[in-house]
Amino acid sequence: MLNFDPDRFRSIQGDAVALAGPLRETVGRLLDAGAPNLFFLGAGGAGVLMLPAAQLLARSTAFPVKLVHAAEIVAVGDVTLGKGSIVVIPSLSGTTKEAVEVLEYAQGRGATVIALTGNAESPVATKADVNFTVGAADDTSSESFYLQSLLIALAVLDARGELEGSYDEVAGELKLLPELLVGVKEAFEPRAAELAELYRDEPYHILVGGGSAWAEAWYYGTCILEEMQWIRTRPIHASDFFHGTLELLERDVSVLLLKSEDAARPLAERVERFAPTISDKVQVIDPAAFELPGISAGTRALISPVLLATALERLSAHLEVLRDHPLTTRRYYRQIAY
């Protein structure tokens, strides 16, 4: 596979799922101590990757959970963030300006901060009350953050007696994923190469997703195609597609639809039925097409964004070569104080 080290990938994702026990213990301890709520407070793409976990909790428990932009909560505040609140801050570098600021802000209000980082020596890691480091990089961090935040959500439900099924069983299935995800990449590689050929000169894409797939639609459009390839995109939630964005469709407008295997799947299927009646450039990526032996239907419904991220990384690998535009190339980062 192009620009891919399977052993490195397995190791990183294996480290992520190996946190099942420590995350369960940490979350359970904080809940037992009377934590009144939980905040996911990430900056940029890392914050977006927390969305599926926040959605899972929102529909599964009455325990208060919020996902807020890190910079926004520092700017405007939140009266419910205070003593004993659990704050989860993901930051791959551990140096992002907004992540450091929100960490200090949350601790100043009496919250307990759990950091998810890629560098144990970084400011976010060393300042947090509890830090978990998985040594990922840009090409492996999406799956890692999705899995870590999922384990946090499952730990909350488990501690409250609200988890359908067994935490240990789900965690056991997730331990199969590092190897299975390599298989997903291998299976998707030919399609990734084909999509890269289609997209190498495409100036604009509408990216659509619903349910847990929405986070990946937003993330891939904004953090990969826009930030890393300088391609204009319009991420839109499948629920909102028919409330404005459909009017932008023409025969030559590219639409990339990401489906999920959760209860929101029909939202994407509605777009799937309509969009090809207008556009000749509709592409669909469906995680249900990937073979995952040993993974139950219930667990599959939780990991759609993980599967989408691992497949789309293959598209990115081909795009950067065909467009002669490395994913690390930036124009304006040096002008921004991080």
C-alpha positions in Angstrom: 0.0 0.0 0.0 1.2 3.5 -0.8 3.0 5.3 2.0 1.7 3.0 4.7 3.5 1.1 7.5 1.2 -1.6 8.8 3.3 -2.5 11.8 3.3 1.2 12.9 -0.4 1.4 12.4 -1.2 -1.7 14.4 1.0 -0.5 17.2 -0.6 2.9 17.5 -4.2 1.6 17.3 -3.3 -1.2 19.7 -2.1 1.3 22.2 -5.4 3.2 21.9 -7.6 0.1 22.5 -5.3 -1.0 25.3 -6.5 2.1 27.3 -9.9 0.3 27.8 -9.0 -0.6 31.4 -7.2 2.6 32.5 -10.0 4.8 31.0 -12.7 2.7 32.7 -10.9 3.0 36.1 -10.4 6.7 35.8 -13.9 7.5 34.7 -15.4 5.2 37.2 -13.4 6.8 40.0 -14.4 10.3 39.1 -18.1 9.4 38.8 -17.9 7.6 42.2 -16.5 10.8 43.6 -19.6 12.7 42.5 -18.6 14.2 39.1 -21.7 16.2 38.1 -21.1 16.3 34.3 -18.6 15.7 31.5 -17.2 18.1 28.9 -15.4 17.3 25.7 -13.3 20.4 25.1 -11.1 20.0 22.0 -9.8 22.5 19.5 -10.2 22.1 15.8 -10.2 18.6 14.3 -9.3 16.9 17.6 -12.4 18.3 19.1 -14.6 17.2 16.2 -13.4 13.6 16.7 -15.0 13.6 20.1 -18.5 14.1 18.6 -19.5 10.5 18.1 -18.8 9.8 21.7 -20.7 12.8 22.8 -23.6 11.8 20.6 -23.6 8.2 22.1 -23.8 9.6 25.6 -26.5 12.2 24.7 -28.8 9.4 23.4 -28.0 6.8 26.1 -27.9 8.6 29.4 -29.3 11.5 31.3 -25.9 12.2 32.7 -25.0 15.8 31.5 -22.5 15.7 28.7 -21.4 18.7 26.5 -19.1 19.1 23.5 -18.0 22.7 23.2 -15.3 24.5 21.2 -12.3 25.0 23.5 -11.8 28.7 22.6 -15.5 29.4 22.8 -16.0 28.2 26.4 -12.9 30.2 27.5 -14.4 33.3 25.8 -18.0 33.0 27.0 -18.0 30.6 29.9 -20.5 27.9 31.0 -22.1 28.0 34.5 -22.2 24.2 34.6 -18.5 23.8 34.3 -17.1 23.7 37.8 -16.0 21.7 40.8 -15.8 18.0 40.0 -16.6 18.4 36.3 -14.8 15.9 34.1 -13.1 17.6 31.2 -11.7 15.6 28.3 -9.1 17.5 26.1 -7.7 15.8 23.0 -4.6 17.3 21.6 -2.2 15.4 19.3 0.7 17.8 19.7 -0.2 18.7 23.2 0.9 22.3 22.4 -2.2 23.7 20.7 -2.8 27.2 22.1 -6.6 26.8 22.6 -6.1 23.4 24.3 -3.6 24.8 26.8 -5.9 27.7 27.6 -9.0 25.6 28.1 -7.1 23.2 30.3 -6.0 26.0 32.6 -9.5 27.6 32.5 -11.2 24.3 33.4 -8.8 23.6 36.3 -9.3 27.1 37.5 -13.0 26.3 37.9 -12.3 23.1 39.8 -12.7 20.6 37.0 -10.6 17.4 36.6 -8.9 17.3 33.3 -8.3 14.1 31.3 -5.9 14.7 28.4 -5.6 12.5 25.4 -2.3 13.4 23.7 0.3 12.2 21.3 3.3 13.6 23.3 3.6 12.8 27.0 6.1 15.7 27.5 3.8 18.4 26.0 2.2 21.1 28.0 -1.3 19.6 27.8 0.0 16.2 28.9 2.0 17.5 31.9 -0.6 20.0 33.1 -3.6 17.6 33.0 -4.8 15.9 36.1 -4.7 12.6 34.2 -2.9 12.1 30.9 -3.1 9.2 28.4 -0.6 9.3 25.5 -0.8 7.3 22.3 2.0 8.1 20.0 0.0 8.8 16.9 0.6 11.2 14.1 -1.7 13.0 11.6 -2.2 9.8 9.5 -3.2 7.6 12.5 -4.7 10.0 15.0 -8.3 10.0 13.8 -8.8 6.3 14.6 -6.9 6.7 17.9 -9.0 9.6 19.1 -12.3 8.0 18.0 -11.5 4.9 19.9 -10.2 6.6 23.0 -13.3 8.8 23.2 -15.6 5.9 22.5 -14.0 4.0 25.4 -14.6 7.0 27.7 -18.3 7.1 26.7 -18.7 3.4 27.2 -17.0 3.8 30.6 -19.5 6.4 31.7 -22.4 4.1 30.7 -20.8 1.1 32.4 -20.2 3.0 35.6 -23.9 4.2 35.6 -25.3 0.7 34.8 -26.6 2.0 31.5 -24.5 0.1 29.0 -26.3 -2.3 26.8 -24.2 -5.4 26.9 -20.8 -5.9 28.6 -17.9 -3.3 28.6 -15.4 -6.2 28.7 -17.0 -7.8 25.6 -17.0 -4.6 23.6 -13.5 -3.8 24.7 -12.5 -7.3 23.7 -13.9 -6.8 20.2 -12.2 -3.5 19.9 -8.9 -5.2 20.5 -9.4 -7.0 17.2 -9.6 -3.7 15.3 -5.9 -2.9 14.7 -5.5 -5.9 12.6 -8.9 -5.7 11.0 -8.4 -2.0 10.1 -5.3 -3.0 8.1 -7.6 -5.3 6.2 -10.0 -2.5 5.6 -7.2 -0.4 4.2 -6.0 -3.2 1.9 -9.6 -3.8 0.7 -10.1 -0.1 0.0 -6.8 0.6 -1.6 -7.9 0.1 -5.2 -11.0 2.3 -4.7 -8.8 4.9 -3.0 -6.6 5.0 -6.0 -9.6 5.4 -8.3 -11.1 8.2 -6.2 -7.8 10.0 -6.1 -7.7 10.0 -9.9 -11.2 11.4 -10.0 -10.5 14.0 -7.4 -7.0 15.1 -8.3 -8.3 18.2 -10.2 -11.7 18.5 -8.6 -12.0 22.0 -7.2 -14.9 21.6 -4.8 -16.7 18.8 -2.9 -19.9 18.6 -0.9 -19.3 16.1 1.9 -22.4 14.6 3.5 -22.8 12.4 6.6 -25.3 11.7 9.3 -25.2 10.1 12.8 -21.7 9.1 13.8 -20.5 9.6 10.2 -21.1 13.4 10.4 -17.9 14.0 12.4 -15.8 12.3 9.7 -17.5 14.2 6.9 -16.7 17.5 8.7 -13.2 16.4 9.7 -12.2 15.1 6.3 -13.5 18.1 4.4 -12.1 20.7 6.7 -8.9 19.1 8.2 -7.8 17.1 5.2 -9.1 18.4 1.9 -9.1 22.1 3.0 -6.2 22.3 5.4 -3.9 19.7 3.9 -4.8 19.8 0.2 -6.3 23.4 -0.2 -9.4 22.0 -1.8 -12.7 23.9 -1.2 -15.4 21.8 0.5 -18.9 22.1 1.9 -19.4 19.6 4.8 -23.2 19.3 5.4 -25.1 17.1 7.8 -27.4 14.7 6.0 -30.4 16.1 8.0 -29.7 19.6 6.6 -28.8 18.5 3.0 -32.5 19.1 1.9 -32.7 22.5 3.6 -30.4 24.4 1.3 -27.4 22.5 0.0 -29.4 20.5 -2.5 -29.8 23.8 -4.5 -26.1 23.8 -5.2 -26.2 20.5 -7.0 -25.5 20.5 -10.7 -24.3 17.7 -13.1 -20.7 18.4 -12.4 -20.8 19.0 -8.7 -18.9 16.4 -6.7 -20.7 14.8 -3.7 -19.0 12.5 -1.3 -21.5 10.7 0.9 -20.3 8.9 4.1 -22.8 6.4 5.5 -23.0 5.0 9.0 -24.2 1.7 10.5 -26.1 3.3 13.3 -29.8 4.4 13.6 -29.1 7.5 11.5 -28.3 5.5 8.4 -31.6 6.3 6.7 -30.7 10.0 6.7 -27.7 9.2 4.4 -29.8 6.8 2.3 -32.2 9.6 1.5 -29.3 11.7 0.1 -28.1 8.6 -1.7 -31.4 8.3 -3.5 -31.7 11.9 -4.5 -28.2 13.3 -5.3 -27.5 11.0 -8.3 -30.7 12.3 -10.0 -28.9 15.6 -10.4 -25.2 15.1 -10.1 -23.0 12.7 -12.1 -20.3 12.9 -9.5 -21.8 11.2 -6.5 -19.5 8.8 -4.6 -20.6 6.8 -1.5 -18.4 5.2 1.1 -20.3 2.7 3.2 -18.6 1.1 6.2 -21.1 -1.8 6.0 -19.1 -3.0 3.0 -16.0 -3.8 5.1 -15.6 -7.3 6.4 -14.9 -7.4 10.2 -14.9 -11.0 11.4 -15.4 -11.1 15.2 -17.1 -7.7 15.4 -20.7 -7.8 16.5 -23.5 -5.7 14.9 -23.7 -3.7 18.1 -20.1 -2.8 18.1 -20.1 -2.1 14.3 -22.7 0.5 15.0 -20.3 2.3 17.3 -17.3 2.3 15.0 -18.5 3.7 11.6 -16.3 6.8 12.0 -13.3 4.7 12.7 -13.8 2.6 9.5 -14.4 5.7 7.4 -11.3 7.4 8.8 -9.1 4.4 8.1 -10.5 4.2 4.5 -10.2 7.9 3.8 -6.6 7.9 4.9 -5.9 5.7 1.9 -7.5 8.4 -0.4 -5.4 11.1 1.2 -2.2 9.0 0.6 -2.9 8.8 -3.1 -4.1 12.4 -3.4 -1.0 13.9 -2.0 1.1 12.0 -4.6 -1.1 12.7 -7.6 -1.5 16.4 -6.7 2.2 16.7 -5.7 1.0 18.3 -2.5 2.3 16.7 0.7 -0.2 16.5 3.5 2.2 18.4 5.7 2.3 21.5 3.4 0.8 24.6 5.0 0.7 28.3 4.0 -0.4 30.3 7.0 0.4 28.3 10.2 3.6 30.3 10.9 1.4 33.4 11.0 -0.8 32.0 13.8 0.4 31.8 17.4 -0.5 28.3 18.6 
